[in-house]
Amino acid sequence: SDRHEVSVLIESFNEMLKQIEQRDAALQHARYELEERVQERTTELKAANRELEAFSYTVAHDLRGPLDAITGIGFMLQKDYSAGMDAEGQEMLNSLHSSSAKMATLIDDLLHLSRAASTSPERSTVNLSIMVASIAEELKAAQPDRIVYFTIAPGAIVLADAGLMRVALENLLRNAWKYTSNLSSARIEF
C-alpha cells in the first residue's frame, strides 16, 4: 500500500508537470502571438506616419506655389497701383494680404504637424512664458493696428518637446487672436 501511495503520488506529480508544461506552452504561444501583433501594428503605424508626412509635405508644397504667386501679385498691386485705388480697393487689397498671410500660416502648421507626427519627442527644459511672449510679439507685428493686451504668467517652466510645445501654443494663441478680432481691444491671458 506504501507502493500504491507512492505510485499515486508519482502519477499526480506527472499529471501536474504535464499541466504546467501545457500551460507554459500556451503562455509561450500567446506571448509569441502578442509580439507578432505588436510588430504588425508598429509597422502599420510607421507606414501611416510616413504616408501622413508625405501627404502633408506634398499638400503644403503644392499650396505654397500658387500662394506665393498670389502674394507676389498682391505686393505688385499694392506697390504700383494702390495710390490710384479708392478706399474699397485698398480694403480688398488689405484683405488679400491678410488672407494670404493666414494661408501661409496654415501651410506652416501643416508642415509642423507632419514633422511632429514622424519624429519622437525630445524632452528638454522649456520656458513656456518666454515662448508665449515671443509668439505674442509675432502676432502683434503681423497686425500692429490691433489693440491686444497679453498677460503672461512668468516662470512657466516644463520638461517637454520644445518644437511640439511651440506648435501647440502657436495654435492656441493664434485662435485666441483670431476669435477676438471683432473686439475693439482684447486681453489674452497665459
C-alpha positions in Angstrom: 0.0 0.0 0.0 3.0 2.3 0.5 3.9 1.4 -3.1 0.4 2.3 -4.2 0.6 5.7 -2.4 4.0 6.4 -4.0 2.6 5.4 -7.4 -0.4 7.6 -6.9 1.9 10.5 -5.8 4.1 10.0 -8.9 1.1 9.9 -11.2 -0.3 13.1 -9.6 3.1 14.7 -9.9 3.5 13.7 -13.5 -0.1 15.0 -14.3 0.8 18.2 -12.6 4.0 18.5 -14.6 2.1 17.8 -17.8 -0.4 20.6 -17.0 2.4 23.0 -16.2 4.1 22.2 -19.5 0.8 22.7 -21.4 0.1 26.0 -19.7 3.7 27.1 -20.3 3.4 26.2 -24.0 0.1 28.0 -24.2 1.6 31.1 -22.5 4.6 31.0 -24.8 2.3 30.7 -27.8 0.2 33.7 -26.6 3.3 35.7 -26.0 4.6 35.0 -29.5 1.2 36.0 -31.0 1.2 39.2 -29.0 4.7 40.1 -30.0 3.8 39.4 -33.6 0.7 41.6 -33.4 2.6 44.4 -31.8 5.2 44.2 -34.5 2.5 44.3 -37.2 0.8 47.3 -35.6 4.1 49.1 -35.2 4.9 48.5 -38.9 1.4 49.7 -39.9 1.8 52.8 -37.7 5.2 53.7 -39.1 3.8 53.3 -42.7 0.8 55.5 -41.8 3.1 58.2 -40.3 5.3 58.1 -43.4 2.2 58.5 -45.6 0.9 61.3 -43.4 4.2 63.1 -43.6 4.5 62.6 -47.4 0.9 63.8 -47.8 1.3 66.9 -45.6 4.6 67.8 -47.3 3.2 67.4 -50.8 0.0 69.4 -50.0 2.0 72.1 -48.3 4.4 72.5 -51.2 1.6 72.3 -53.8 -0.2 75.0 -51.9 2.8 77.2 -51.4 3.5 77.7 -55.1 0.1 79.3 -56.0 0.1 81.2 -52.7 3.5 82.7 -53.4 2.1 83.8 -56.8 -1.0 85.4 -55.2 1.2 87.1 -52.6 3.5 88.4 -55.3 0.6 89.8 -57.3 -0.8 91.4 -54.2 2.6 93.0 -53.4 2.9 94.4 -57.0 -0.7 95.7 -56.9 0.0 97.5 -53.6 3.3 98.9 -54.8 2.3 100.1 -58.3 -1.5 100.7 -58.2 -2.6 101.3 -54.6 -2.2 105.1 -54.9 -4.9 105.2 -57.6 -7.3 102.9 -55.7 -10.4 104.1 -53.7 -11.0 103.0 -50.1 -12.9 99.9 -51.2 -10.0 98.8 -53.5 -7.5 99.4 -50.6 -9.7 97.3 -48.3 -9.8 94.5 -50.8 -6.0 94.6 -51.2 -5.6 94.5 -47.4 -8.0 91.5 -47.2 -6.0 89.7 -49.9 -2.8 90.3 -48.0 -4.3 89.2 -44.7 -5.8 86.0 -46.2 -2.5 85.2 -47.9 -0.7 85.5 -44.6 -3.3 83.2 -42.9 -2.9 80.6 -45.6 0.9 80.7 -45.3 0.5 80.1 -41.5 -1.9 77.2 -42.1 0.7 75.7 -44.5 3.4 76.1 -41.9 1.2 74.4 -39.3 0.6 71.5 -41.6 4.3 71.0 -42.1 5.0 71.3 -38.4 2.3 68.8 -37.7 3.7 66.3 -40.2 7.2 66.6 -38.7 5.8 66.2 -35.2 3.9 63.0 -36.2 7.0 61.4 -37.7 9.6 62.2 -35.1 9.8 61.1 -31.5 9.6 63.8 -28.8 12.8 65.1 -27.4 12.3 66.4 -23.8 14.2 69.4 -22.5 13.6 72.2 -20.1 11.3 74.7 -21.8 10.3 78.1 -20.6 6.7 78.5 -21.9 6.5 82.1 -20.6 9.3 83.2 -22.9 7.9 81.1 -25.8 4.4 82.7 -25.3 6.0 86.2 -25.2 7.8 85.5 -28.5 4.6 84.3 -30.2 2.7 87.3 -28.8 5.3 89.7 -30.4 5.0 87.9 -33.8 1.2 88.2 -33.7 1.4 91.9 -32.8 4.0 92.6 -35.5 1.7 90.9 -38.1 -1.2 93.2 -37.2 0.1 96.2 -35.4 -3.2 98.1 -35.7 -4.9 95.7 -33.2 -5.1 96.6 -29.5 -4.5 93.3 -27.7 -3.1 93.0 -24.2 -1.2 89.9 -23.3 -0.9 88.8 -19.6 1.8 86.2 -19.4 2.5 84.3 -16.1 6.3 84.3 -15.5 8.3 81.1 -14.9 6.1 78.5 -16.6 9.0 76.0 -17.0 8.2 72.4 -18.1 10.0 69.3 -19.3 8.7 68.9 -22.8 9.5 68.8 -26.5 10.1 72.4 -27.4 9.0 72.1 -31.1 5.7 70.4 -30.2 5.0 72.9 -27.4 5.6 75.7 -29.9 3.2 74.2 -32.4 0.5 73.8 -29.6 1.0 77.3 -28.1 1.0 79.0 -31.6 -2.3 77.3 -32.4 -3.9 78.2 -29.1 -2.7 81.8 -29.2 -3.5 82.3 -32.9 -7.0 81.0 -32.2 -7.4 83.5 -29.3 -6.0 86.3 -31.5 -8.4 85.3 -34.3 -11.5 85.0 -32.2 -11.0 88.3 -30.5 -10.5 90.2 -33.8 -14.1 91.7 -33.7 -13.4 93.4 -30.4 -12.0 97.0 -30.2 -9.5 95.8 -27.6 -8.8 92.3 -26.2 -6.9 90.6 -23.5 -5.2 87.2 -24.0 -4.0 85.6 -20.8 -1.5 82.7 -20.4 
